[in-house]
């Protein structure tokens, strides 16, 4: 007997964490559940394929630029280290070896903090903001060294040496940073192409401003007075909005769909653009409205964290999964796991793995229920789930679903890279048809997750509209810190079992 039921042989129904019943795979016949009309399905996978070369070029440019800037900062610290080594200020012997290790750790810590402060590549920042962020990062490293100096014997001398090392680094780094940026400019990898949208009196001055100050990382290559005049180009990733943005608010959604970033420009040294001051927006050239898209660095960190958690978690829960599988088979003999094709990143199919929590004839049970009770059909159409579901296996089925334990086999999907710990749940096709095409495009832009904002907020109590709002809010505000908040909040949400059935 196979432990897995393929999607073609399973009854249909929505996912528990996705909104209804993951344990089913065939769509319910039209005679049982009225279709939801008016949903537009966009071909996002084709659109993504068309945009892939431009996206890859932008990512390569950013990666190359960041690598050269990091190399410049490392070279700065090496220069300071060898300079100090030539002076009689540094001790020799074991104390000198310990100090060398302290320098290495301090330099690495500072570079990590530089990266977390957005200094690689550091586009859109004013020069004084670069200096402020570097100084704050160095002070944080010095503060940690000061704490170490308190508990270590002779720590005062170590602290003074580290402060001197970091201070000299701050003096040398701007020079090598400028040289690295100049090299990136000459290699053609510095900056990103942009279009300027604004009044005719602003556009020429802003075009000249950003061409003269190329260090902002803005390469203006087109301009327009209205959004309707823009010829959208995959190679142009940024829209700069100058002047009164109120008249463009109606077109803001369209701009965010077509550009990686929409920036509402602040005033420049020579031109009053909007009355918005750089000091009001963290030293940047304006307010950045990103698309909530993917960041290469953040995605790499997410992937590393997913593997670091998923691999040991799979080993720990494997015996419990086998016990649950045995209980399922004892109640309703047949496959205890099943795979169901769902929509993943860029529209690629993801075969989601779950424990079976329903009877094998779940589809027939659901059809009979709809014939006998029309109110249950209405509940299904609102939530794609039933509170009193006759398809769920007694005891073990309810226990697995209320605790979300039936979702844990998806740790295998996470290890395979098809899913992440945090992200929008991968929905069945009939569930996605209830959502508008624009939102489906947005969902395809991120990796589906084992848990998400919806799971810690409403779980199965949310209707389609609220599910869409929660997922859209997560995608638009996605960050590593937000992911950690959702992941940690999932634990009490599971124990409370609010909205889980």
C-alpha positions as CSV (number, residue, x, y, z in Angstrom):
1,X,0.0,0.0,0.0
2,X,1.3,3.4,-0.9
3,X,1.5,5.9,1.9
4,X,0.8,8.8,-0.4
5,X,-2.4,9.7,-2.2
6,X,-1.9,11.7,-5.4
7,X,-4.1,14.7,-5.9
8,X,-6.0,13.1,-8.7
9,X,-7.4,10.5,-6.3
10,X,-8.4,12.7,-3.5
11,X,-11.6,14.5,-2.8
12,X,-11.7,18.3,-3.3
13,X,-11.7,20.9,-0.6
14,X,-9.6,23.8,0.6
15,X,-6.6,23.8,3.0
16,X,-7.1,24.2,6.7
17,X,-4.4,26.7,6.9
18,X,-5.1,27.9,3.4
19,X,-8.7,28.5,4.1
20,X,-10.4,25.2,3.8
21,X,-9.5,21.6,3.4
22,X,-6.1,20.6,2.2
23,X,-6.9,17.0,2.2
24,X,-8.9,17.0,-1.0
25,X,-7.6,17.4,-4.5
26,X,-10.3,17.3,-7.2
27,X,-12.4,20.3,-7.8
28,X,-16.0,19.9,-6.6
29,X,-18.4,19.4,-9.5
30,X,-20.3,22.4,-10.7
31,X,-23.5,20.7,-9.6
32,X,-22.4,20.7,-6.0
33,X,-20.7,24.1,-5.6
34,X,-21.7,27.1,-7.7
35,X,-18.6,28.5,-9.5
36,X,-17.4,31.9,-8.5
37,X,-17.5,34.1,-11.5
38,X,-15.8,37.4,-12.4
39,X,-12.3,36.3,-11.2
40,X,-9.5,37.3,-13.6
41,X,-6.6,34.9,-13.8
42,X,-3.4,36.5,-15.1
43,X,-0.6,34.6,-16.7
44,X,2.0,35.7,-14.2
45,X,4.4,32.9,-15.0
46,X,4.7,34.1,-18.6
47,X,5.1,37.7,-17.5
48,X,7.8,36.7,-14.9
49,X,9.7,34.8,-17.6
50,X,9.7,37.9,-19.8
51,X,11.0,40.1,-17.0
52,X,13.6,37.6,-15.8
53,X,16.6,38.8,-17.9
54,X,16.2,42.4,-16.8
55,X,15.7,41.3,-13.1
56,X,18.8,39.2,-13.3
57,X,20.9,42.0,-14.8
58,X,19.8,44.4,-12.0
59,X,20.6,41.8,-9.3
60,X,24.0,41.1,-10.8
61,X,24.8,44.8,-10.9
62,X,23.8,45.2,-7.3
63,X,25.8,42.1,-6.2
64,X,28.9,43.2,-8.1
65,X,28.6,46.7,-6.7
66,X,28.1,45.5,-3.1
67,X,31.0,43.1,-3.4
68,X,33.4,45.8,-4.5
69,X,32.2,48.2,-1.8
70,X,32.7,45.4,0.9
71,X,36.2,44.7,-0.6
72,X,36.9,48.4,-0.2
73,X,35.9,48.4,3.5
74,X,38.0,45.3,4.1
75,X,40.9,46.9,2.4
76,X,40.5,49.9,4.7
77,X,40.6,47.8,7.8
78,X,43.6,45.9,6.5
79,X,45.4,49.2,5.8
80,X,44.7,50.4,9.4
81,X,45.8,47.0,10.8
82,X,49.2,47.0,9.0
83,X,49.7,50.7,9.9
84,X,49.2,49.9,13.5
85,X,51.4,46.8,13.3
86,X,54.3,49.0,12.1
87,X,54.0,51.2,15.2
88,X,55.3,50.3,18.6
89,X,51.8,50.8,20.0
90,X,50.7,47.2,19.6
91,X,52.0,44.5,22.0
92,X,53.7,41.3,20.8
93,X,53.3,37.7,21.8
94,X,50.0,36.2,23.1
95,X,48.6,39.7,23.8
96,X,49.3,40.8,20.3
97,X,47.7,37.6,18.9
98,X,44.6,38.3,21.0
99,X,44.5,41.8,19.8
100,X,44.7,40.7,16.1
101,X,41.7,38.5,16.7
102,X,39.8,41.4,18.3
103,X,40.6,43.6,15.3
104,X,39.3,40.9,12.9
105,X,36.1,40.4,14.9
106,X,35.5,44.2,15.2
107,X,36.0,44.7,11.5
108,X,33.7,41.9,10.5
109,X,31.1,43.1,13.0
110,X,31.3,46.6,11.6
111,X,30.9,45.4,8.0
112,X,27.8,43.3,9.0
113,X,26.3,46.4,10.6
114,X,27.1,48.4,7.5
115,X,25.2,45.9,5.4
116,X,22.2,45.9,7.8
117,X,22.2,49.7,7.6
118,X,21.7,49.6,3.8
119,X,25.2,50.8,2.9
120,X,25.8,48.1,0.3
121,X,25.3,49.5,-2.3
122,X,23.9,52.5,-0.4
123,X,21.9,54.0,-3.3
124,X,19.6,57.0,-2.7
125,X,21.6,58.2,0.5
126,X,23.1,61.6,1.0
127,X,26.8,61.6,1.9
128,X,26.2,62.8,5.4
129,X,23.8,59.9,5.9
130,X,26.5,57.5,4.8
131,X,28.8,59.0,7.4
132,X,26.2,58.9,10.2
133,X,25.3,55.2,9.5
134,X,29.0,54.2,9.5
135,X,29.7,56.1,12.7
136,X,26.7,54.6,14.4
137,X,27.8,51.1,13.4
138,X,31.3,51.6,14.7
139,X,29.9,53.0,18.0
140,X,27.8,49.9,18.4
141,X,30.9,47.7,17.9
142,X,32.8,49.8,20.4
143,X,30.0,49.6,22.9
144,X,30.2,45.8,22.7
145,X,33.9,46.0,23.1
146,X,33.4,48.2,26.2
147,X,31.2,45.6,27.8
148,X,33.9,43.0,27.2
149,X,36.5,45.3,28.7
150,X,34.6,45.4,31.9
151,X,34.8,41.6,32.5
152,X,38.3,41.0,31.0
153,X,41.5,41.6,32.9
154,X,43.4,44.4,31.2
155,X,40.4,45.1,29.1
156,X,41.0,48.8,29.1
157,X,44.0,48.5,26.8
158,X,42.1,46.2,24.5
159,X,39.2,48.7,24.3
160,X,41.5,51.6,23.5
161,X,43.1,49.6,20.7
162,X,39.7,48.6,19.2
163,X,38.4,52.2,19.4
164,X,41.5,53.4,17.6
165,X,41.2,50.7,15.0
166,X,37.6,51.6,14.3
167,X,38.3,55.3,14.4
168,X,41.1,55.1,11.8
169,X,38.9,52.9,9.7
170,X,36.2,55.6,9.6
171,X,38.8,58.1,8.3
172,X,40.2,55.8,5.6
173,X,36.9,54.2,4.5
174,X,35.4,57.2,2.7
175,X,38.4,57.4,0.4
176,X,38.4,53.7,-0.6
177,X,34.6,53.8,-0.7
178,X,34.7,56.6,-3.2
179,X,37.3,54.7,-5.3
180,X,35.2,51.6,-5.3
181,X,32.1,53.5,-6.4
182,X,34.1,55.1,-9.2
183,X,35.3,51.7,-10.3
184,X,31.7,50.5,-10.3
185,X,30.7,53.5,-12.4
186,X,33.4,52.9,-15.0
187,X,32.5,49.2,-15.2
188,X,28.9,50.2,-15.8
189,X,27.4,48.4,-12.8
190,X,26.7,51.4,-10.6
191,X,23.2,52.7,-10.2
192,X,19.8,51.8,-11.6
193,X,17.9,53.3,-14.4
194,X,15.0,55.6,-13.6
195,X,12.2,57.7,-15.1
196,X,11.3,61.2,-13.6
197,X,7.6,62.1,-13.4
198,X,6.8,65.7,-12.8
199,X,6.2,69.2,-14.1
200,X,8.1,70.5,-17.0
201,X,9.8,73.1,-14.8
202,X,11.3,70.4,-12.5
203,X,12.3,67.6,-14.9
204,X,15.3,69.2,-16.7
205,X,16.9,70.4,-13.4
206,X,16.4,66.9,-11.8
207,X,17.8,65.1,-14.8
208,X,21.0,67.3,-14.6
209,X,21.0,66.9,-10.8
210,X,21.2,63.1,-10.7
211,X,23.6,62.9,-13.7
212,X,26.0,65.2,-11.9
213,X,25.6,63.5,-8.6
214,X,25.9,59.9,-9.9
215,X,26.8,58.6,-6.5
216,X,23.1,58.6,-5.5
217,X,22.8,55.5,-7.8
218,X,20.1,57.1,-10.0
219,X,20.5,57.0,-13.7
220,X,17.7,59.1,-15.2
221,X,17.0,58.0,-18.7
222,X,13.4,59.1,-19.4
223,X,10.9,61.7,-18.2
224,X,7.2,62.3,-18.3
225,X,4.7,64.9,-17.1
226,X,2.0,62.3,-16.6
227,X,1.9,58.6,-15.8
228,X,0.0,58.0,-19.0
229,X,3.0,59.3,-21.0
230,X,5.4,56.6,-19.7
231,X,6.5,53.9,-22.0
232,X,7.1,51.1,-19.4
233,X,10.4,49.4,-19.9
234,X,11.6,46.3,-18.0
235,X,15.1,47.9,-17.8
236,X,13.8,50.9,-15.9
237,X,13.2,49.9,-12.3
238,X,12.6,53.2,-10.5
239,X,10.1,56.0,-10.9
240,X,11.0,59.4,-9.3
241,X,7.9,61.6,-8.6
242,X,8.6,65.3,-8.4
243,X,6.3,68.1,-7.2
244,X,2.8,67.6,-6.0
245,X,2.2,63.8,-5.7
246,X,-1.5,64.3,-4.9
247,X,-2.4,64.4,-8.6
248,X,-0.6,61.1,-9.1
249,X,-2.2,59.2,-6.2
250,X,-4.8,57.6,-8.6
251,X,-1.9,56.2,-10.7
252,X,0.2,55.1,-7.7
253,X,-1.0,51.5,-7.9
254,X,-0.1,51.3,-11.6
255,X,3.3,52.7,-10.9
256,X,4.0,50.3,-8.1
257,X,3.1,47.4,-10.4
258,X,5.5,48.5,-13.1
259,X,8.5,49.7,-11.0
260,X,10.5,48.1,-8.3
261,X,10.5,51.5,-6.4
262,X,8.4,54.6,-6.6
263,X,10.2,57.5,-4.8
264,X,8.5,60.7,-3.8
265,X,11.4,63.1,-4.1
266,X,12.4,65.5,-1.3
267,X,14.0,68.9,-1.9
268,X,17.5,69.0,-3.3
269,X,20.2,71.6,-2.5
270,X,19.4,73.6,-5.6
271,X,15.7,72.9,-6.1
272,X,12.6,73.0,-3.9
273,X,10.7,70.0,-5.2
274,X,8.0,69.1,-2.7
275,X,8.8,70.8,0.6
276,X,9.8,67.4,2.0
277,X,13.2,67.5,3.7
278,X,15.8,64.7,3.5
279,X,16.0,64.9,7.3
280,X,12.4,63.8,7.4
281,X,13.1,60.6,5.5
282,X,16.2,59.2,7.1
283,X,18.7,61.1,4.9
284,X,17.4,59.6,1.7
285,X,16.5,61.4,-1.5
286,X,12.8,60.8,-0.9
287,X,10.1,58.5,0.4
288,X,10.6,55.1,-1.1
289,X,7.5,53.0,-1.9
290,X,8.8,49.6,-2.8
291,X,6.8,46.8,-4.4
292,X,7.3,44.4,-1.5
293,X,9.4,42.4,-3.9
294,X,12.3,40.1,-3.3
295,X,15.7,41.2,-2.0
296,X,18.6,38.9,-2.9
297,X,20.4,39.3,0.4
298,X,17.2,38.8,2.4
299,X,16.2,35.8,0.4
300,X,19.6,34.1,1.0
301,X,19.2,34.8,4.8
302,X,15.7,33.4,4.8
303,X,16.8,30.3,2.9
304,X,19.6,29.7,5.4
305,X,17.3,30.1,8.4
306,X,14.7,27.9,6.8
307,X,17.2,25.1,6.4
308,X,18.7,25.6,9.9
309,X,15.3,25.2,11.4
310,X,13.6,22.7,9.1
311,X,16.3,20.0,9.0
312,X,16.5,19.4,12.8
313,X,12.8,20.0,13.2
314,X,12.1,17.2,10.7
315,X,14.3,14.8,12.6
316,X,12.5,15.7,15.9
317,X,8.9,15.4,14.6
318,X,9.4,12.3,12.4
319,X,8.5,9.7,15.2
320,X,5.3,11.7,16.0
321,X,4.3,11.8,12.4
322,X,4.6,8.1,12.2
323,X,2.4,7.7,15.2
324,X,-0.2,10.0,13.7
325,X,0.0,8.1,10.4
326,X,-0.7,4.8,12.2
327,X,-3.7,6.3,13.9
328,X,-5.1,7.6,10.6
329,X,-4.7,4.2,9.0
330,X,-6.4,2.5,12.0
331,X,-9.5,4.6,11.6
332,X,-9.7,4.8,7.8
333,X,-7.3,2.4,6.0
334,X,-5.6,3.9,3.0
335,X,-2.9,6.4,2.2
336,X,-1.9,8.4,5.2
337,X,-0.1,11.2,3.4
338,X,-1.1,13.0,0.3
339,X,0.4,15.5,-2.2
340,X,-1.7,18.3,-3.7
341,X,-0.5,20.6,-6.5
342,X,-0.7,24.2,-5.5
343,X,0.6,27.5,-7.0
344,X,4.1,28.6,-5.8
345,X,6.7,31.2,-6.6
346,X,6.4,32.6,-10.1
347,X,3.3,30.4,-10.7
348,X,5.3,27.1,-10.5
349,X,3.4,24.1,-9.1
350,X,4.2,23.1,-5.6
351,X,3.2,19.6,-4.4
352,X,2.2,20.3,-0.9
353,X,2.6,17.4,1.5
354,X,0.1,16.7,4.4
355,X,-1.2,14.1,6.7
356,X,-4.7,12.9,5.6
357,X,-7.3,14.1,8.1
358,X,-10.5,13.2,6.1
359,X,-12.3,10.1,5.0
360,X,-11.3,8.8,1.6
361,X,-14.9,9.4,0.3
362,X,-14.8,13.0,1.5
363,X,-16.1,14.4,-1.8
364,X,-19.2,12.3,-1.7
365,X,-19.9,13.3,1.9
366,X,-19.5,16.9,1.0
367,X,-21.9,16.7,-2.0
368,X,-24.5,14.9,0.1
369,X,-24.2,17.6,2.8
370,X,-24.8,20.4,0.3
371,X,-27.9,18.7,-1.1
372,X,-29.4,18.3,2.4
373,X,-28.3,21.7,3.9
374,X,-28.0,24.9,1.7
375,X,-26.7,26.9,4.6
376,X,-23.6,24.7,4.7
377,X,-23.0,25.5,1.0
378,X,-23.1,29.3,1.9
379,X,-20.6,28.8,4.7
380,X,-18.3,26.9,2.3
381,X,-18.4,29.7,-0.3
382,X,-17.6,32.3,2.3
383,X,-14.6,30.5,4.0
384,X,-13.9,27.4,1.9
385,X,-14.3,25.5,5.2
386,X,-17.0,24.1,7.5
387,X,-17.0,24.2,11.3
388,X,-19.0,21.0,11.5
389,X,-17.3,19.0,8.7
390,X,-18.6,15.4,8.3
391,X,-15.5,14.6,6.2
392,X,-13.0,14.9,9.1
393,X,-11.8,11.7,10.7
394,X,-13.1,11.3,14.3
395,X,-10.7,12.3,17.1
396,X,-7.4,12.1,15.2
397,X,-8.6,14.2,12.3
398,X,-9.9,17.0,14.6
399,X,-6.8,16.8,16.8
400,X,-4.4,17.1,13.9
401,X,-6.3,19.9,12.2
402,X,-6.8,22.0,15.4
403,X,-3.1,21.7,16.3
404,X,-1.9,22.2,12.7
405,X,0.1,19.1,13.2
406,X,-1.1,17.8,9.8
407,X,0.9,20.6,8.2
408,X,4.2,19.5,9.5
409,X,5.1,17.1,6.6
410,X,5.5,20.4,4.7
411,X,8.9,20.6,6.4
412,X,10.0,18.4,3.5
413,X,8.7,21.1,1.0
414,X,10.7,23.7,2.9
415,X,13.9,21.7,2.7
416,X,13.3,21.2,-1.0
417,X,13.0,25.0,-1.4
418,X,9.4,24.9,-2.7
419,X,8.1,26.6,0.5
420,X,9.4,28.8,3.3
421,X,8.5,28.9,7.0
422,X,6.7,32.3,6.5
423,X,4.7,33.4,3.5
424,X,1.2,33.3,2.0
425,X,-0.3,29.8,2.3
426,X,-0.3,27.9,-1.0
427,X,-4.0,27.8,-2.0
428,X,-5.8,25.3,-4.2
429,X,-6.9,26.5,-7.7
430,X,-10.6,26.9,-6.8
431,X,-9.6,29.0,-3.8
432,X,-7.5,31.3,-6.0
433,X,-10.3,31.7,-8.5
434,X,-12.2,33.6,-5.8
435,X,-9.5,36.3,-5.8
436,X,-8.8,38.9,-8.4
437,X,-6.0,38.4,-10.9
438,X,-3.9,41.4,-9.7
439,X,-3.7,39.9,-6.3
440,X,-2.8,36.5,-7.7
441,X,0.1,38.1,-9.5
442,X,1.3,39.6,-6.2
443,X,1.0,36.2,-4.4
444,X,3.2,34.6,-7.1
445,X,6.0,37.1,-6.3
446,X,6.9,35.5,-3.0
447,X,7.5,31.9,-1.8
448,X,4.5,30.3,-0.2
449,X,4.8,29.5,3.5
450,X,4.0,27.1,6.2
451,X,2.5,29.9,8.3
452,X,1.7,33.5,7.7
453,X,0.1,36.7,8.9
454,X,-3.4,35.2,8.2
455,X,-2.6,32.2,10.4
456,X,-1.7,34.3,13.5
457,X,-4.6,36.8,13.0
458,X,-7.8,35.0,12.0
459,X,-6.9,31.5,10.8
460,X,-10.1,29.9,9.5
461,X,-12.4,32.6,10.7
462,X,-11.4,35.0,7.9
463,X,-13.4,35.2,4.7
464,X,-11.9,35.6,1.3
465,X,-11.7,39.4,1.4
466,X,-10.0,39.4,4.8
467,X,-7.6,36.6,3.7
468,X,-6.6,38.7,0.7
469,X,-6.1,41.8,2.8
470,X,-3.9,40.1,5.3
471,X,-1.8,38.4,2.6
472,X,-1.4,41.6,0.7
473,X,-0.4,43.5,3.8
474,X,2.3,40.9,4.5
475,X,3.7,40.9,0.9
476,X,3.8,44.8,0.9
477,X,5.6,44.9,4.3
478,X,7.7,41.8,4.0
479,X,11.0,41.8,6.0
480,X,13.1,39.4,8.0
481,X,11.9,41.0,11.3
482,X,8.3,40.7,10.2
483,X,8.9,37.0,9.4
484,X,10.4,36.4,12.8
485,X,7.4,38.1,14.5
486,X,5.0,35.9,12.5
487,X,7.0,32.7,13.2
488,X,7.2,33.3,16.9
489,X,3.5,34.4,17.1
490,X,2.5,31.1,15.4
491,X,3.3,29.1,18.6
492,X,0.8,30.8,20.9
493,X,-1.7,30.9,18.0
494,X,-1.5,27.1,17.6
495,X,-2.0,26.6,21.4
496,X,-5.0,28.9,21.5
497,X,-6.6,27.1,18.6
498,X,-8.6,30.2,17.8
499,X,-10.3,29.7,14.5
500,X,-8.8,26.3,14.0
501,X,-11.2,23.5,13.0
